[in-house]
Amino acid sequence: MQRALIVADPGMVQFGFVDTVLAQLALRDEKVATSIYGTIKPDPTLGQTIEIAKQMRDFKPDTVIAVGGGSALDAAKIARYIYEYSLDQEADFLDSYENVSELFLRLQQKFIDIRKRIVKFKHQTATRLFCIPTTSGTGSEVTPYAVITDDHTHVKYPLTDYELTPQVAIVDPEFVMTVPKRTVALSGLDTLSHALEAYVSVMASDLTRPWSLEAIKLVIENLEDSYNYDPKHPTLRGEQARENMHYAATLAGMAFSNAFLGINHSIAHKTGGEFGLPHGLAISIAMQHVIRYNGVAGNVKRSVFPRYEEYRAQRDYADIARSLGLKGKDDAALVEALCERIDALMKAVDVDPRLSANGVTKEAFDAAVDKLASLAYDDQCTPANPRQPYISELKQLLIDMF
């Protein structure tokens, strides 16, 4: 490592986390030249990642170090990709938003098998990516996912390819001990959704399900204590809860890196972008509706190429419920018990899972619902959902969420 670009949000700069990274780099035997991009905003736009890529073009780093929550990590992933892609293009490639936007229109296409997709991501060799998460939610430090927002349409969409996976993840609970309560709640529920969706995904396997299940247990057992922890009056129980939530986020990230996600995220990407909702809140609002939608039995239209011969989402949710010690007379009752447990957890961390309770007006919702259902159907997360949705079903889920 000789030249490192540090990507962070203003809070990481203000509260000294970037200084901590700089201090560690200063201890290396060889001098490391550094450049800082420290103005990442929540839900970064494609335009902002182009700015970072331009800074990389000028600085020519061999390493990118991302410090922050999911927004900083995702922005670094995408900026790094844009920069390395530009190395094979005309010299002014990064100066045209249209050039980069056209590239991303191709990259966001849905796929059935990530390893056999039509659109190929460039293999990146000029730089390495180190990710240091400072929230316990996205798991982006170990995933092939990154989420970006279109500057003009404000539509949020995920990109998925193993070329986006960081080379190094540094998961240190010390970074999350001072995270605000609201962030703890929403990022923790995002972690829960990652683990739940990965567990029932059509790509889930005997390798990924243990990661998912452990992450689910950690969230259910620790989120409330992590939320109530006061860093001004620290307790061992609270510190352990925050530590466990940090590990849960990474475990869930490992699970959905291999099993992928589902329509909880497809819907949340679109409602979050349309109504300006924090990602974890958009996820929370859709979560129980998606579980009930997937957690049925009978003649269900399955997504293509599942790794199992019969529809099993209801049984999978029931297995999760049993592992949490929940009771029910049959699998359907256990699915409902799981939803009730999640609802109780949301109440404990002061999250109201309704669009109407979070600033979305009836007029705005009615004007957007058809568009949102169509966009959610085309989201990259939809194909791994265990139940193949119709656009009309996605619309009904959105209506139920309001």
C-alpha positions in Angstrom: 0.0 0.0 0.0 1.5 3.3 -1.1 -1.4 5.5 -2.0 -4.7 5.3 -0.2 -8.0 7.1 -0.9 -10.2 7.2 2.2 -14.0 7.5 1.6 -16.1 8.5 4.5 -19.2 10.6 5.5 -18.8 13.9 7.4 -19.5 12.3 10.8 -16.6 9.9 10.4 -14.4 12.9 9.8 -15.9 15.0 12.6 -15.7 12.4 15.3 -12.2 11.2 14.6 -12.7 7.9 12.9 -10.8 9.0 9.8 -8.0 10.3 12.1 -7.8 6.8 13.6 -7.3 5.3 10.2 -4.7 7.9 9.3 -2.9 7.2 12.6 -2.7 3.5 11.8 -1.4 4.1 8.3 1.3 6.4 9.8 2.6 3.4 11.7 3.5 1.5 8.6 7.2 1.1 7.7 6.6 2.6 4.2 5.0 6.0 3.9 1.5 6.0 2.6 0.2 9.0 0.7 -3.5 9.7 1.4 -6.4 11.6 0.0 -9.8 12.0 1.7 -13.3 12.2 0.2 -15.2 12.9 3.4 -18.6 14.2 2.2 -20.6 11.0 1.5 -24.4 11.6 1.9 -27.0 9.1 3.0 -28.2 7.1 0.0 -25.4 8.3 -2.4 -26.2 9.2 -5.9 -24.4 8.1 -9.1 -23.2 11.7 -9.5 -21.4 11.6 -6.2 -19.7 8.3 -7.0 -18.5 9.9 -10.3 -17.0 12.7 -8.2 -15.1 10.1 -6.1 -13.9 8.4 -9.3 -12.6 11.7 -10.6 -10.7 12.2 -7.4 -9.2 8.7 -7.9 -8.3 9.6 -11.4 -6.3 12.6 -10.1 -4.8 10.9 -7.1 -4.2 7.4 -8.6 -4.6 5.3 -5.4 -3.6 1.7 -5.2 -6.0 1.2 -2.2 -9.5 2.5 -1.3 -10.4 2.5 2.4 -14.1 3.0 3.1 -15.1 4.0 6.6 -18.7 4.4 7.6 -22.2 2.9 7.2 -23.6 1.3 4.2 -23.7 4.6 2.2 -20.0 5.1 2.5 -19.1 1.5 1.8 -21.5 1.3 -1.2 -20.3 4.6 -2.6 -16.7 3.4 -2.4 -17.5 0.1 -4.1 -19.3 1.9 -7.0 -16.7 4.7 -7.4 -13.9 2.2 -7.5 -15.7 0.2 -10.2 -16.3 3.4 -12.3 -12.7 4.4 -11.9 -11.3 1.1 -13.0 -13.8 0.8 -15.8 -12.7 4.3 -17.0 -9.1 3.2 -17.3 -10.0 1.3 -20.5 -12.1 4.1 -21.9 -11.5 7.4 -23.5 -9.7 9.9 -21.3 -12.8 12.1 -20.8 -15.1 9.2 -19.9 -15.7 10.4 -16.4 -16.5 13.9 -17.5 -19.8 12.7 -19.1 -22.6 11.7 -16.7 -24.4 10.2 -19.7 -21.5 7.8 -20.3 -21.5 6.4 -16.8 -25.3 6.4 -16.6 -25.5 4.3 -19.8 -23.0 1.8 -18.3 -25.2 1.5 -15.1 -28.3 0.9 -17.1 -26.7 -2.3 -18.3 -25.2 -3.3 -15.0 -28.6 -3.1 -13.2 -30.3 -5.7 -15.3 -31.8 -8.7 -13.5 -30.1 -12.1 -13.7 -30.9 -15.7 -12.9 -27.4 -16.9 -12.1 -24.8 -14.3 -11.1 -22.0 -16.4 -12.5 -23.6 -16.7 -16.0 -25.0 -13.3 -16.6 -25.0 -11.6 -20.0 -23.7 -8.3 -18.6 -20.1 -8.8 -17.3 -18.5 -6.6 -14.7 -14.9 -5.6 -15.2 -12.3 -7.4 -13.2 -10.6 -4.8 -11.0 -6.9 -5.0 -10.6 -5.6 -1.4 -10.2 -6.9 -1.0 -6.6 -7.8 -3.0 -3.5 -10.8 -2.1 -1.4 -10.8 -2.2 2.5 -14.1 -1.7 4.2 -14.6 -0.7 7.9 -18.3 -0.6 8.9 -19.3 1.8 11.6 -23.0 0.7 11.7 -24.4 -2.7 12.2 -26.7 -3.2 9.2 -25.8 -3.5 5.6 -23.0 -6.1 5.8 -21.6 -4.3 2.8 -18.1 -5.0 4.0 -18.5 -8.7 2.8 -21.1 -8.5 0.1 -21.1 -8.2 -3.7 -24.0 -5.7 -3.4 -24.0 -1.9 -3.7 -27.1 0.4 -3.8 -27.1 3.7 -5.8 -29.7 6.4 -6.5 -30.2 7.9 -9.9 -29.7 11.7 -9.7 -32.6 12.5 -12.0 -35.3 9.9 -11.3 -34.3 9.4 -7.7 -34.9 5.7 -8.2 -32.7 3.6 -5.9 -31.4 0.4 -7.4 -29.0 -2.4 -6.4 -26.0 -3.6 -8.3 -24.8 -7.1 -7.7 -21.6 -8.8 -8.8 -18.7 -10.5 -7.1 -16.4 -7.9 -8.6 -17.9 -5.5 -6.1 -16.8 -7.6 -3.1 -14.2 -5.9 -0.9 -10.8 -7.5 -0.5 -10.6 -6.8 3.2 -13.3 -6.3 5.9 -12.3 -4.9 9.3 -15.2 -5.6 11.7 -14.4 -3.8 15.0 -17.2 -3.3 17.5 -15.4 -0.3 18.9 -16.7 1.7 16.0 -20.4 1.2 16.8 -20.4 2.0 20.6 -21.5 5.6 20.0 -24.0 5.0 17.1 -27.3 6.9 17.7 -30.3 4.9 18.9 -32.4 5.5 15.7 -29.6 4.2 13.5 -29.1 1.2 15.8 -32.8 0.3 15.4 -33.1 0.7 11.6 -29.7 -0.8 10.8 -30.5 -3.8 13.1 -33.8 -4.4 11.4 -32.0 -4.2 8.0 -29.7 -7.0 9.3 -32.7 -9.0 10.3 -34.2 -8.7 6.8 -30.9 -9.8 5.2 -30.9 -12.9 7.3 -34.5 -13.7 6.8 -34.5 -13.2 3.0 -31.3 -15.2 2.6 -32.8 -18.1 4.6 -35.8 -18.5 2.3 -34.1 -17.5 -0.9 -34.3 -19.9 -3.9 -30.5 -19.8 -3.8 -30.2 -20.7 -0.1 -28.2 -23.8 0.8 -27.0 -25.8 3.8 -23.9 -23.5 3.8 -25.8 -20.2 4.0 -28.7 -21.1 6.3 -26.6 -21.5 9.4 -25.2 -18.0 8.9 -28.7 -16.7 8.4 -30.1 -18.4 11.5 -27.3 -17.3 13.8 -27.7 -13.7 12.6 -31.5 -13.9 13.2 -31.0 -15.2 16.7 -28.4 -12.5 17.5 -30.7 -9.7 16.3 -33.8 -11.0 18.2 -31.7 -11.4 21.4 -29.7 -8.2 21.2 -31.3 -5.4 19.2 -33.4 -4.1 22.1 -30.5 -4.0 24.5 -28.3 -2.5 21.8 -30.9 0.2 21.2 -31.2 1.1 24.9 -27.5 1.2 25.4 -26.3 4.7 26.5 -22.6 5.3 25.8 -22.6 8.0 28.4 -23.5 5.4 31.0 -21.9 2.2 29.6 -22.9 -1.3 30.8 -21.4 -4.6 30.0 -24.7 -5.9 28.8 -25.2 -3.0 26.4 -21.7 -3.2 25.0 -22.1 -7.0 24.4 -25.3 -6.3 22.6 -23.7 -3.8 20.3 -20.9 -6.2 19.7 -23.2 -9.0 18.9 -25.3 -6.8 16.5 -22.1 -5.9 14.7 -21.2 -9.6 14.2 -24.8 -10.3 13.2 -24.6 -7.8 10.3 -21.5 -9.4 8.9 -22.9 -12.9 9.3 -26.1 -11.9 7.5 -23.9 -10.3 4.8 -22.0 -13.5 4.3 -25.4 -15.3 4.0 -27.0 -13.1 1.4 -23.7 -12.7 -0.5 -24.3 -16.4 -1.5 -28.1 -16.8 -1.3 -29.1 -13.3 -2.3 -32.2 -11.4 -1.2 -35.9 -11.0 -2.2 -38.8 -8.7 -2.6 -38.5 -7.1 0.9 -35.5 -5.4 -0.6 -37.0 -4.9 -4.0 -39.9 -3.0 -2.5 -37.8 -1.1 0.0 -35.3 0.1 -2.7 -38.2 1.8 -4.5 -40.2 3.1 -1.6 -37.1 4.5 0.0 -36.1 6.3 -3.1 -39.5 7.6 -3.9 -40.5 8.9 -0.4 -37.0 9.7 1.0 -37.2 7.0 3.7 -34.0 5.7 5.4 -33.3 2.2 4.0 -33.8 0.4 7.3 -37.1 2.0 7.8 -38.3 1.1 4.3 -37.2 -2.4 4.9 -39.0 -2.6 8.3 -42.3 -1.3 6.7 -42.3 -4.1 4.1 -40.9 -7.0 6.2 -43.9 -8.6 7.8 -46.0 -8.2 4.7 -43.4 -10.0 2.6 -43.1 -12.8 5.2 -46.8 -13.4 5.1 -46.8 -13.3 1.3 -44.0 -15.8 1.0 -45.1 -17.9 4.0 -48.0 -19.8 2.4 -48.5 -23.4 1.3 -50.2 -25.0 -1.6 -49.9 -24.3 -5.3 -47.5 -21.3 -5.3 -45.7 -19.9 -8.4 -42.1 -20.4 -7.6 -39.2 -18.3 -8.8 -37.1 -19.9 -11.5 -34.3 -22.4 -10.9 -34.7 -22.9 -7.1 -32.3 -25.2 -5.3 -35.2 -27.4 -4.0 -37.9 -29.5 -5.6 -41.0 -28.1 -3.8 -42.0 -24.8 -2.3 -40.6 -24.6 1.2 -40.8 -21.0 2.4 -43.5 -21.6 4.9 -41.5 -24.5 6.4 -38.4 -22.4 6.4 -40.1 -19.5 8.3 -41.5 -22.1 10.7 -38.1 -23.5 11.3 -36.8 -20.0 12.2 -39.7 -19.6 14.6 -39.0 -22.9 16.3 -35.3 -22.0 16.7 -36.4 -18.8 18.5 -38.6 -20.8 20.9 -41.9 -19.7 19.4 -44.9 -21.9 19.5 -47.7 -22.7 17.0 -50.0 -25.6 16.1 -48.6 -25.9 12.6 -46.3 -24.2 10.2 -48.8 -21.5 9.2 -49.2 -20.6 12.9 -45.5 -20.4 13.4 -45.2 -18.0 10.4 -47.7 -15.8 12.2 -45.8 -16.2 15.5 -42.6 -15.1 13.8 -44.4 -12.0 12.4 -45.7 -11.2 15.9 -42.3 -11.5 17.4 -40.8 -9.1 14.8 -43.7 -6.7 15.4 -42.9 -6.7 19.1 -39.3 -6.1 18.4 -40.1 -3.1 16.2 -42.3 -1.7 18.9 -39.5 -2.1 21.4 -37.2 0.0 19.2 -39.8 2.6 18.4 -40.4 1.7 14.7 -43.9 2.1 13.3 -44.0 -0.1 10.2 -46.5 1.9 8.1 -45.8 4.2 5.3 -48.6 6.5 6.5 -47.0 6.8 9.9 -43.7 7.9 8.4 -44.5 11.0 6.4 -46.0 9.5 3.2 -49.3 11.1 2.3 -52.2 9.3 0.6 -51.9 11.6 -2.4 -48.2 10.9 -2.9 -48.7 7.1 -2.4 -51.6 6.9 -4.8 -49.7 8.8 -7.5 -46.6 6.5 -7.2 -48.0 3.0 -6.3 -48.3 1.6 -9.9 -44.8 2.9 -10.8 -43.3 1.4 -7.6 -44.8 -2.0 -8.2 -43.4 -2.1 -11.7 -40.0 -0.9 -10.5 -39.9 -3.5 -7.7 -40.7 -6.3 -10.2 -37.6 -5.3 -12.2 -35.3 -5.0 -9.2 -32.2 -7.3 -9.1 -33.4 -8.8 -5.8 -36.7 -10.1 -7.1 -35.5 -13.3 -8.9 -34.2 -14.9 -5.7 -37.5 -14.4 -3.8 -39.0 -17.9 -3.2 -42.4 -16.8 -4.6 -42.5 -15.3 -8.0 -44.6 -12.1 -7.7 -47.0 -10.6 -10.2 -46.9 -6.8 -10.5 -50.4 -6.8 -9.2 -49.3 -8.7 -6.1 -46.5 -6.2 -5.5 -49.0 -3.4 -5.8 -51.2 -5.1 -3.2 -48.3 -5.5 -0.8 -47.6 -1.7 -1.2 -51.2 -0.9 -0.4 -51.1 -3.1 2.7 -47.9 -1.3 3.8 -49.6 2.1 3.6 
